[in-house]
Amino acid sequence: MNSLKNYTIVIRPDNNTFVAYVPAIPGCHAWGQTDNEARAELVNVFEMIQEEYAEGRFLPEDVERRI
């Protein structure tokens, strides 16, 4: 089973907060007042998504991010 360490994580400022997301997994995004809070919340979201995929589906492979 994949872990969050296997994925590209993007964290960016958004107004007075931060948004964290995994581009390869639709719906895997979170926000927080700091970049660390956004990352911590993303871990929670990833765990919930992982539970959903545990029922016979596989998490997608990571995507190559181009800047």
Number of C-alpha atoms within 10 A of each C-alpha: 7 12 11 14 7 9 18 14 19 13 19 15 14 12 7 8 14 19 22 25 24 20 17 17 16 10 12 19 22 21 22 19 13 16 17 14 17 21 22 15 18 24 19 14 16 20 15 13 16 18 9 13 14 12 8 6 9 12 15 12 11 16 12 10 10 4 3
